Amino acid sequence: MKSTVDIVNFFLIWITLGMAIAWPFELFLFSYIVIGPLHYLTEINWLDKQHYFLRAQDRRAFVWTMVVLVLLLTACVIAGETAFWQWTKPLHDAVLNSPAGFANHFLNWSWSLLLVAFATAAACLFTENWSLRLFIVGLCLVSSLFFYTVPTMAVLFGVFLPTIAHVFLFTVLFMIYGTMKTRSFWGYANIVSMFLVVAVIIVWPRHVALNSLSNSVIRLIAASAFMPVNVTICKWLGVGGGNLTFYSPAFFKVQSFIAFAYTYHYLNWFSKTSIIKWHQVPKMKFAVSTILWIASLALYAVDYRLGFAAIFALSILHIVLEFPLNFVSIRSIFAAMTAKLKPA
């Protein structure tokens, strides 16, 4: 069964790459808007079934802490979006247009909530001492007040951690750990393929015709807040120069990578139904997840900015709830490689 899933994933990797190169913007939008929310909801149900890979007594405190952090972060995102709604723009201009105002400082600091969530997950997983847990989280919270304006930290935890690190790096880590246990040829082939995909995107010739993108696609990409992710990657790689646009070859290449990473991340999850059995949850939870998925699509159809905000909330919630699993995977890979620690 595992071998069959690995073979399926081998073809999924290369088919997804082909679509990502041909339609980098359109594929990303379809995956993020339609497939993404269903992935978030089903994985949250599965993580709950696994007690979020924490001790059972820690589950409730961890979940509610993550929910509060995500609500605060989502509120900050919506606050930024109020500049685009006619009925909220006056309030936005009055409250947020002052660079020295408290509200503006809070919005700039808000990315630190992801760092706090990361530290909270680590504290819950690696120690049972509540005093030590509170000290770790408190130290992280206080220190963030001093370095939240540091560009490198903001990029690493505010941009890369919830996006590329989650959908590409952690996906590869899961694949490595699974293959280390099964020793599957196709598993190794898939790991190599993930890195070959990056190489193919880099060397693939990219000649972009002006007006090849519709205005609606450009508008939706801009509203999804993923344009800054693309621009940041280009700047870090030193490509594209200082005049990046939707029609820059470097911008297209990075968007192909983003489209591939997100689409394959989702497809990889749904392809493993028979292995991790994420679908085996109470029928009521499955029904609620389906209703919420339909509601997210309906909200997007009514107002695409509200739809993106709702998808963002679901996306960030499933990311922070997965942090303990990320730590467990890294620890398990290290243990298996060194053969000194018992794999988790």
N, C-alpha and C positions, 0 to 999 in steps of 0.2 A: 504493500500500500504506500509506504513512504517513498519507494523508488518511483512509483507511478506519479506521485505528486511532484517529485523532483523533475521528472521528464516534462510534465505539464508546465512547470515553472520555467524550465529552460526555453520552451517555445514562447511563453508569456513574456520573458525578458526581451527577446529579439523582436517579437511582434510589436510590443509596446515601444521599443526603440524606433522602429520604422514609422509608427504613427507619430511619435514625438518629433522626429525630424521633419516629417511632412506637414504636420499641423500642430506646432508647439503651443500656440495660444489657445486654439480651439479645444485641443485634447485636455489641456490643463483645466480650462473652465468647466468642461463637461465632467471631468473626474472630481474636481473639487466641489462643484455644486450638487451633482447628482449622486455619485458613488460615495463621496466622502462622508456625509452625515450618516449614511447607513453603516459605514465602517465604524464610525465613532460610537454609535449607539450599541452596536452588537459587541464591540470590544469592551465597552464599559460593563455591560452585562456579564461578559466572560470574566473580566477582572474581579468583579464582585463575587462571582462564584469561586474564584481562586483566593478570596480574602485579600486581594491586591498584593499577594505574595508577602504579606505581613503576618504577624501573630494575630490571632482572631480578636484578642482584646484591644488591639491597636487600630483595628479597621475603622471603627466609627469616628474616632478622633481625627484620624488621617483624612478620611473622606470629607468631613465637614470643614476641616481646615482648607483643603484644596478647593472646595466649592466657594468658600468665602473669598479666597485669593482670586479665583477665576471671575467671580462676580465683580470684584473691584477692577480687575484688568479690563473686563468687558465694558464696564461703565466708562472707563477712560477712553476706550476705542469709540464708543457711541458719542462721548463728549466731543471727540475730534470730528465725527461725522455730522454733528449739528451745524457745522458751517455750510453744509450742502443742502439743508432743508430750509425753505423760505420762512417757515413759521418758527424756526429755532435760531435762525441766523442772528437776529438782534441780540438774543441772550448770549450766544456764542461770542459775538463781538464785544459785548459789555464785560463778560467775565473772563474770557480766555485770551483776549488780544493784548493783554498787558504782559510782556515778557517777565516782569519782576513780580507778578502776582503769584499768590500761593497756589492757586488752581493750576497755573501753567507749570510751576515747579513740580507739582504732584504728577501731572501728566508726563513730564519728562522723566520722573523717577519711576513711573509705573512698570517699566520693563523689569525692574528689580524684583517685582513680585514673582517672576519666574525663577530667579535665583533663590529667593526665600523658599519657594515650593521645592526646588531641587535639594536644598539643604534640609528641609523638613523630611523629605522622603529618605534621605541618607541617615538622618538621626533616628527615625522610626525603625529603620531596617537594621542598623548596626549596633544599637544600644538599647537596653531596656530601662536604663536609668533616666527617669523623667527630668531630674535636675540637670543632667548632662544634655539631654535633648533640648530643653529650654535654653540652656546656655549657648548651644550651637546655633539654634535658630535666632536667638536674640543677638548674638554676635554678628551673624550674617545680616540681620535687619539693620542694626546700628551702623555697621561698616558700609552698607550700601548707601547711606545718607551722605557719605564722603566721596564715593567714587562713581555715583550713578551718571555723572557727566563725562566719565572717561570713555572715549569712543570705542576702544577695543573691547571693553567689558560690555558695553551696550550692544555691540555687534554680535559678540559671542553668545550672550545669554538672551538678548532681546530679539535678535534676528535669526542666527543660525540654529540655536538650540531647539526652538519650537518648529523649525521648518526643515532645513537640509539635514541637520543632525538626526532628527527624529525619523524622517521618511527614508533617508538613505543610509546613514552611518549605523543606526540601531538595527535597521533591517538587515544589513550585511552581518552585523554581530550575531543576530538571531540565526542567520543562515550558517555562520561559522560554527556556532555551538551545536546546532542540530546535526551538522555534517560530522563534527568531531565524535558524536555519539554513534552515528549510523555507518560512518566510513563509506558513504555512497559515492560512486563515481559521478553520478549526475549532480549530487550535492556539491562536489568540488567544482564541477563544470559550471554550475550556477554562480558560485563565488567568483571564479575567474571571469565569467561573463559580465558580472556587475562592474568590474574594473575595465574590461574591454569596452563596455558601453561608453564610459567616460572618454576613452581614447578615440572611439569612433566619432563621437560628437565633436571632439576637438579638431580632428583632421578632416571631417566631412566638409567639402566646399560649400560655402553659403553665399549665394547671390540673391539678395532680397529685392524684389520689384516694388517700386513705390505703389501705394494704393492696393497692395495685395491683401491688406487687412481691412475688414469693414469697420466703420465707425463704432458699431455696437460692440465689437470685440475689443477695440482699444478702450472704450469707455468702461467695459466690465473689468478688464485687466487693471486699469487704474483704480477702480472702486474696490477691487479685491485686496488692495494693499500689498500685492506681491511685486509690484514694480520696484519698490525700494529694495526688496530682497535681490532682485535681478541686478540692479545698479550696484549694490554693495558687493556682490560677488565679482562683478566686472572690475570694480575699483581694486578689490583685494588681489585679483589676478593681474592687475595692471594692463587690462585690455580695453579697447574701445575708445581710449582717449577721453577728453573732457566733453565730448559732444555725443553722448549716448542717446539714441532715439529708438523707437519701435522698429526702425528699419536698419539699424546697425547690425552687421553680421555677428559681432560679439554678443549683442543683446539677444539675437535669435538663437545663437548656440546655447547661451545660458538658459534661455527659456525652454529649449529642447530638453536640457538636463532636468530642469524643474518639473516639466510635464512628465518626463519619464519617471523621475523619482516618486512623484505623488501617485501616478497611475499604477505603477508596479507595486508600490507599497500597499495600495488598496487591493489589487488583484491577488497579491501574495497572501493576504489575509483570507480572502474568500476561497482561495484554492486549497486551504488547509482545513477545511471543514471536517474531513474524516480523521484528521490527526489530533487537533486540539479540541474538536467538538464544541466550537463556540456557539453552535445553534441549540445545544442541549441546555436550555434555560426554561424556567417556568413559562407557560403559555401566556400568562398575563404580562410578564416582562417583554416577551417578544411582541405582543400586540401593542403595548405602549410604545415600544421602539418604532414599530411600523407607523403608528399614528404621528409620532414626533417627526419621523422622516418625511412623511407627506406634508406635515405642517411647515417644515423648513422649506420645502419646495414651493408651497403656496405663499409663504411669506416673501420668498425671493421674487415670485411672480408679481406680487402686489407692489413691493418696493425693494429693488435689488440691493440697495444699501443696507436696509434692515435685514434682508436675507443674508448678506455677507456677515453682518454683525452676529446673527444667530448661529451661522455656521462656524464663525470664529470662536464663539463661546463653547460650542460642542467640541471643536477641534482642540482648543487649549485644555478643556476639562479632561479629555481622554489622554492627552499628552502628559499632564501632571500626575494623573492617576496611574500612568504606566511607569513613572520614574522608579519605583521599587523594583519592577521587573527588569528595567534597564541595568540597575545596579547588580541584581542577581545574575543576569546574563554575563556581565563583565567579570564578576567574581568567579563564576563557573568556568568561563573560558580560561582565566588565569590559573584556576585550580587544576583544570584538565591539562594545561600546557606544562605546568611545573610538577604535576603529580605529587605535590606536597600537601595540598589541601583537598578535602573531600568535596567534590562538586555539589553545589546547592541543588 
